[in-house]
Amino acid sequence: MGQLTTHILDTTKGKPASLVPVVLSQLVGKEWIVIAHGITNSDGRVPNLLANDVLLQYGTYKMRFETKVYFDAEAIKGFYPFVDIVFDITSSDHYHVPLLLNPFGYSTYRGS
């Protein structure tokens, strides 16, 4: 059971991406069940995606970043309307899933 955080950095601007809706889902059987959602703040983070006392069970999860909302607000023509990052929680460690974003590409990694 682990805790989970995220942030988004616009690598073109070198600044956090704010006001991006983020949806966290868990794979249960063959279905994705939404378990949390939030919006990135001015630092590109979702400070309370999960309440402090909520610990994720081991399993497969997906974070959907609604990037079109951000690109539209910034008057940027982007290629990706959303980014899904699918990952496994396999220990009680803290999991940090950042998104490095630009209009025509993105990357992610397991942060700390």
Backbone as ProteinMPNN parsed JSONL, in Angstrom:
{"seq_chain_A": "MGQLTTHILDTTKGKPASLVPVVLSQLVGKEWIVIAHGITNSDGRVPNLLANDVLLQYGTYKMRFETKVYFDAEAIKGFYPFVDIVFDITSSDHYHVPLLLNPFGYSTYRGS", "coords_chain_A": {"N_chain_A": [[0.843, -1.172, 0.0], [0.705, 2.094, -0.984], [1.496, 5.631, -1.004], [0.676, 8.4, -3.16], [1.838, 10.872, -5.405], [1.973, 13.681, -7.71], [3.185, 15.798, -10.368], [3.258, 18.392, -12.897], [5.354, 19.587, -15.397], [5.843, 22.089, -17.728], [7.911, 21.732, -20.219], [8.668, 23.312, -22.346], [8.28, 25.939, -21.568], [9.591, 25.849, -19.187], [8.274, 25.89, -16.777], [5.819, 25.208, -14.196], [2.794, 23.421, -15.035], [-0.293, 24.641, -14.695], [-3.713, 24.24, -13.551], [-4.534, 21.844, -14.738], [-6.662, 19.189, -15.202], [-6.62, 16.124, -13.418], [-7.041, 12.675, -13.308], [-7.311, 9.825, -11.352], [-7.324, 6.376, -11.679], [-8.125, 2.956, -10.92], [-7.299, -0.295, -12.002], [-9.641, -2.748, -12.066], [-10.327, -5.944, -12.36], [-11.249, -5.998, -15.597], [-11.902, -3.397, -15.857], [-11.574, 0.159, -15.559], [-11.689, 1.96, -12.646], [-12.61, 5.006, -11.371], [-10.933, 6.647, -8.81], [-10.008, 8.962, -7.684], [-9.672, 12.518, -8.192], [-8.401, 15.644, -9.356], [-7.043, 19.01, -9.68], [-4.246, 20.58, -11.083], [-2.209, 22.855, -9.228], [-0.768, 26.206, -8.977], [1.852, 25.499, -8.807], [1.996, 23.29, -10.341], [1.198, 20.964, -9.145], [-0.923, 18.483, -7.589], [-2.139, 18.885, -4.691], [-3.751, 17.43, -2.835], [-4.504, 14.907, -3.947], [-5.013, 12.365, -3.02], [-6.428, 11.738, 0.145], [-4.576, 12.175, 3.199], [-4.765, 9.9, 4.817], [-5.407, 7.867, 3.119], [-4.348, 4.985, 1.624], [-2.989, 3.392, -1.153], [-3.887, 0.26, -2.525], [-2.013, -2.62, -3.565], [-1.555, -2.936, -7.069], [-2.706, -2.126, -10.415], [-2.669, 1.076, -11.806], [-3.916, 4.161, -13.25], [-3.088, 7.359, -14.329], [-4.699, 10.057, -15.655], [-4.003, 12.842, -17.494], [-5.438, 15.748, -18.405], [-4.475, 17.281, -20.858], [-5.218, 18.941, -22.993], [-6.891, 20.889, -21.955], [-5.064, 22.507, -20.613], [-3.345, 23.32, -22.759], [-5.197, 24.681, -24.399], [-5.958, 26.789, -22.679], [-3.577, 28.161, -22.565], [-3.344, 29.041, -25.096], [-2.05, 27.389, -26.949], [-1.213, 25.243, -29.584], [-1.565, 21.996, -29.235], [-0.552, 18.522, -29.535], [-1.341, 16.271, -28.133], [-4.303, 15.477, -26.646], [-4.819, 14.373, -24.197], [-2.934, 12.666, -21.647], [-2.233, 9.453, -20.704], [-0.908, 7.703, -18.029], [0.117, 4.652, -17.093], [0.699, 2.476, -14.414], [2.216, 0.26, -11.977], [1.566, -0.392, -8.577], [3.524, -1.776, -6.238], [4.609, -1.965, -3.768], [4.888, -0.625, -0.402], [5.998, 1.812, -0.659], [6.442, 5.378, -1.224], [5.022, 6.786, -4.097], [5.827, 8.763, -6.815], [4.676, 10.345, -9.607], [5.63, 12.085, -12.1], [4.925, 14.357, -14.83], [6.448, 15.44, -17.687], [5.988, 17.855, -19.963], [5.347, 18.985, -23.285], [4.145, 20.737, -26.22], [4.335, 18.832, -28.304], [5.267, 16.455, -27.315], [6.01, 14.24, -24.549], [7.216, 13.068, -21.362], [7.833, 10.769, -18.694], [8.579, 9.486, -15.414], [9.539, 7.364, -12.663], [9.41, 9.032, -9.836], [10.64, 10.353, -6.691]], "CA_chain_A": [[0.0, 0.0, 0.0], [1.558, 3.251, -1.096], [0.942, 6.969, -1.196], [0.911, 8.792, -4.538], [1.832, 12.301, -5.726], [2.291, 13.971, -9.1], [3.293, 17.188, -10.787], [3.45, 18.567, -14.344], [6.231, 20.676, -15.795], [5.845, 22.438, -19.143], [9.344, 21.826, -20.515], [8.898, 24.386, -23.309], [8.356, 27.183, -20.804], [10.385, 25.665, -17.978], [7.414, 26.285, -15.672], [4.753, 24.244, -13.894], [1.541, 23.505, -15.787], [-1.382, 24.76, -13.73], [-5.125, 24.059, -13.937], [-4.693, 20.625, -15.536], [-7.398, 18.137, -14.513], [-5.937, 14.836, -13.286], [-7.958, 11.632, -12.835], [-6.651, 8.586, -10.956], [-8.199, 5.206, -11.765], [-7.536, 1.657, -10.597], [-7.786, -1.392, -12.832], [-10.308, -3.786, -11.29], [-10.717, -6.879, -13.416], [-10.948, -5.386, -16.895], [-12.481, -2.058, -15.857], [-10.922, 1.248, -14.839], [-12.582, 2.582, -11.677], [-12.076, 6.29, -10.913], [-10.862, 6.701, -7.346], [-9.671, 10.316, -7.232], [-9.445, 13.504, -9.247], [-8.0, 16.952, -8.865], [-6.546, 19.958, -10.675], [-2.935, 21.061, -10.675], [-2.163, 24.223, -8.716], [0.201, 27.082, -9.65], [3.141, 24.809, -8.786], [1.856, 22.111, -11.186], [0.954, 19.805, -8.287], [-2.255, 18.244, -7.041], [-1.712, 18.675, -3.31], [-4.552, 16.453, -2.087], [-5.118, 13.928, -4.845], [-5.53, 11.384, -2.067], [-6.351, 12.18, 1.532], [-3.369, 11.657, 3.869], [-4.979, 8.589, 5.421], [-5.728, 6.89, 2.074], [-3.205, 4.254, 1.076], [-3.382, 2.587, -2.306], [-3.627, -1.172, -2.512], [-1.181, -3.076, -4.667], [-2.347, -3.109, -8.268], [-2.422, -1.309, -11.591], [-3.339, 2.37, -11.745], [-3.746, 5.041, -14.403], [-3.32, 8.781, -14.139], [-5.015, 10.745, -16.911], [-3.752, 14.275, -17.456], [-6.24, 16.37, -19.469], [-3.537, 18.294, -21.329], [-5.872, 19.885, -23.91], [-7.383, 21.992, -21.128], [-3.912, 23.387, -20.391], [-2.917, 23.912, -24.026], [-6.209, 25.653, -24.819], [-5.874, 27.957, -21.795], [-2.335, 28.864, -22.881], [-3.393, 29.338, -26.537], [-1.001, 26.573, -27.564], [-1.722, 24.118, -30.367], [-0.905, 20.774, -28.781], [-0.827, 17.293, -30.281], [-1.916, 15.267, -27.236], [-5.412, 16.025, -25.863], [-4.641, 13.855, -22.842], [-1.833, 11.721, -21.475], [-2.479, 8.401, -19.715], [0.279, 7.022, -17.526], [-0.303, 3.435, -16.409], [1.811, 2.005, -13.579], [1.893, -0.719, -10.94], [1.98, -0.175, -7.187], [3.949, -3.113, -5.808], [5.187, -1.905, -2.425], [4.313, 0.427, 0.431], [6.779, 3.028, -0.874], [5.805, 6.564, -1.808], [5.139, 6.816, -5.554], [5.68, 10.089, -7.407], [4.555, 10.148, -11.051], [5.628, 13.386, -12.755], [4.747, 14.453, -16.274], [7.182, 16.513, -18.357], [5.077, 18.06, -21.081], [5.454, 20.081, -24.251], [3.036, 20.552, -27.159], [4.476, 17.705, -29.237], [5.912, 15.324, -26.675], [5.959, 14.171, -23.091], [7.934, 11.963, -20.753], [7.53, 10.536, -17.298], [9.521, 8.608, -14.727], [9.165, 7.131, -11.276], [10.104, 9.969, -8.973], [10.715, 9.993, -5.262]], "C_chain_A": [[0.884, 1.23, 0.0], [0.785, 4.545, -1.195], [1.394, 7.455, -2.564], [0.847, 10.308, -4.681], [2.203, 12.47, -7.194], [2.559, 15.455, -9.271], [3.525, 17.221, -12.293], [4.339, 19.782, -14.568], [6.129, 20.868, -17.301], [7.306, 22.678, -19.516], [9.661, 22.87, -21.57], [9.101, 25.711, -22.578], [9.285, 27.089, -19.603], [9.617, 26.058, -16.732], [6.373, 25.209, -15.406], [3.529, 24.489, -14.766], [0.387, 23.508, -14.785], [-2.74, 24.535, -14.391], [-5.353, 22.885, -14.88], [-5.499, 19.61, -14.718], [-6.625, 16.812, -14.561], [-6.939, 13.847, -12.696], [-7.147, 10.378, -12.549], [-7.67, 7.461, -10.978], [-7.409, 3.961, -11.392], [-8.147, 0.609, -11.518], [-8.34, -2.482, -11.917], [-10.901, -4.752, -12.296], [-10.286, -6.301, -14.74], [-11.455, -3.96, -16.986], [-11.623, -1.075, -15.071], [-11.968, 1.918, -13.954], [-11.929, 3.873, -11.191], [-12.095, 6.315, -9.391], [-10.499, 8.085, -6.817], [-9.529, 11.23, -8.438], [-9.078, 14.824, -8.593], [-7.531, 17.816, -10.018], [-5.214, 20.488, -10.184], [-3.01, 22.525, -10.238], [-1.093, 25.023, -9.458], [1.61, 26.493, -9.657], [3.095, 23.522, -9.613], [1.574, 20.83, -10.411], [-0.519, 19.692, -7.921], [-2.02, 17.897, -5.566], [-2.491, 17.614, -2.548], [-5.259, 15.491, -3.023], [-5.739, 12.808, -4.024], [-5.44, 11.987, -0.669], [-5.146, 11.518, 2.194], [-3.55, 10.258, 4.427], [-5.34, 7.512, 4.397], [-4.434, 6.281, 1.547], [-3.69, 3.364, -0.047], [-3.006, 1.13, -2.11], [-2.684, -1.518, -3.663], [-2.08, -3.284, -5.884], [-1.91, -2.17, -9.365], [-3.309, -0.071, -11.555], [-3.069, 3.158, -13.019], [-3.999, 6.472, -13.953], [-3.564, 9.386, -15.515], [-4.844, 12.246, -16.669], [-4.475, 14.886, -18.654], [-5.468, 17.562, -20.038], [-4.163, 19.312, -22.285], [-6.394, 21.096, -23.15], [-6.263, 23.015, -20.917], [-3.501, 24.084, -21.684], [-3.91, 24.97, -24.507], [-6.114, 26.933, -23.985], [-4.643, 28.806, -22.092], [-2.266, 29.283, -24.354], [-2.244, 28.659, -27.286], [-1.675, 25.453, -28.359], [-0.919, 22.882, -29.96], [-1.336, 19.569, -29.601], [-1.574, 16.267, -29.434], [-3.051, 15.881, -26.417], [-5.415, 15.525, -24.418], [-3.451, 12.917, -22.84], [-2.247, 10.744, -20.381], [-1.15, 7.776, -19.324], [-0.213, 5.858, -16.681], [0.904, 2.873, -15.668], [1.287, 1.016, -12.543], [2.399, -0.249, -9.59], [2.27, -1.561, -6.628], [4.58, -3.128, -4.42], [4.528, -0.777, -1.658], [5.085, 1.74, 0.309], [5.889, 4.179, -1.33], [6.045, 6.51, -3.318], [4.896, 8.25, -6.026], [5.73, 9.9, -8.917], [4.478, 11.522, -11.722], [5.41, 13.262, -14.258], [5.524, 15.669, -16.767], [6.526, 16.678, -19.716], [5.532, 19.188, -21.986], [4.402, 19.807, -25.326], [3.131, 19.316, -28.046], [5.22, 16.518, -28.635], [5.717, 15.362, -25.171], [6.836, 13.016, -22.63], [7.533, 11.892, -19.281], [8.571, 9.61, -16.713], [8.979, 8.345, -13.333], [10.019, 8.035, -10.415], [10.133, 9.489, -7.542], [9.997, 11.01, -4.408]], "O_chain_A": [[1.723, 1.394, 0.886], [-0.422, 4.554, -1.438], [2.399, 6.971, -3.083], [-0.062, 10.955, -4.16], [2.682, 11.538, -7.841], [2.199, 16.265, -8.418], [3.93, 16.227, -12.895], [4.112, 20.855, -14.009], [6.307, 19.92, -18.065], [7.874, 23.713, -19.167], [10.814, 23.284, -21.688], [9.981, 26.499, -22.926], [9.718, 28.106, -19.062], [10.205, 26.502, -15.746], [6.076, 24.395, -16.279], [3.262, 25.616, -15.182], [0.126, 22.508, -14.116], [-2.888, 24.626, -15.609], [-6.253, 22.92, -15.719], [-5.057, 19.209, -13.642], [-6.062, 16.434, -15.588], [-7.606, 14.146, -11.705], [-6.384, 9.918, -13.399], [-8.741, 7.566, -10.38], [-6.186, 3.917, -11.53], [-9.349, 0.62, -11.782], [-7.617, -3.061, -11.107], [-11.857, -4.425, -12.999], [-9.093, -6.13, -14.989], [-11.445, -3.366, -18.064], [-11.024, -1.425, -14.054], [-12.999, 2.385, -14.438], [-10.82, 3.844, -10.658], [-13.118, 6.046, -8.761], [-10.663, 8.353, -5.627], [-9.297, 10.775, -9.558], [-9.402, 15.08, -7.434], [-7.606, 17.419, -11.181], [-5.064, 20.81, -9.005], [-3.765, 23.32, -10.797], [-0.568, 24.556, -10.468], [2.465, 26.935, -10.423], [4.048, 22.744, -9.591], [1.697, 19.733, -10.956], [-1.259, 20.676, -7.942], [-1.735, 16.746, -5.236], [-1.921, 16.953, -1.68], [-6.467, 15.279, -2.912], [-6.853, 12.361, -4.301], [-4.469, 12.674, -0.348], [-4.739, 10.426, 1.798], [-2.584, 9.499, 4.505], [-5.557, 6.36, 4.771], [-3.542, 6.991, 1.082], [-4.691, 2.662, 0.095], [-1.935, 0.815, -1.592], [-2.585, -0.765, -4.632], [-3.215, -3.744, -5.759], [-0.88, -1.504, -9.263], [-4.513, -0.146, -11.313], [-2.132, 2.871, -13.765], [-4.992, 6.761, -13.285], [-2.745, 9.247, -16.423], [-5.453, 12.828, -15.772], [-4.152, 14.568, -19.798], [-5.778, 18.713, -19.732], [-3.68, 20.44, -22.373], [-6.34, 22.215, -23.659], [-6.478, 24.222, -21.027], [-3.327, 25.303, -21.704], [-3.504, 26.036, -24.97], [-6.181, 28.036, -24.528], [-4.658, 30.022, -21.898], [-1.252, 29.816, -24.805], [-1.572, 29.259, -28.125], [-2.593, 24.798, -27.866], [0.256, 22.748, -30.302], [-2.364, 19.599, -30.277], [-2.356, 15.477, -29.964], [-2.789, 16.733, -25.568], [-5.953, 16.182, -23.527], [-3.014, 12.436, -23.885], [-2.573, 11.152, -19.267], [-0.365, 7.371, -20.182], [-0.884, 6.059, -15.669], [2.001, 2.801, -16.222], [0.089, 0.946, -12.27], [3.525, 0.234, -9.472], [1.384, -2.412, -6.552], [5.031, -4.172, -3.948], [3.698, -0.051, -2.207], [4.856, 2.672, 1.08], [4.751, 3.984, -1.758], [7.156, 6.219, -3.76], [3.89, 8.868, -5.68], [6.7, 9.361, -9.45], [3.387, 12.066, -11.896], [5.671, 12.224, -14.867], [5.287, 16.79, -16.318], [6.511, 15.749, -20.524], [6.035, 20.212, -21.524], [3.817, 18.724, -25.333], [2.106, 18.803, -28.495], [5.741, 15.673, -29.363], [5.314, 16.375, -24.6], [7.155, 12.11, -23.4], [6.973, 12.833, -18.718], [9.361, 9.014, -17.446], [8.063, 9.03, -12.877], [11.224, 7.82, -10.284], [9.711, 8.377, -7.224], [9.957, 10.872, -3.186]]}, "name": "protein", "num_of_chains": 1, "seq": "MGQLTTHILDTTKGKPASLVPVVLSQLVGKEWIVIAHGITNSDGRVPNLLANDVLLQYGTYKMRFETKVYFDAEAIKGFYPFVDIVFDITSSDHYHVPLLLNPFGYSTYRGS"}
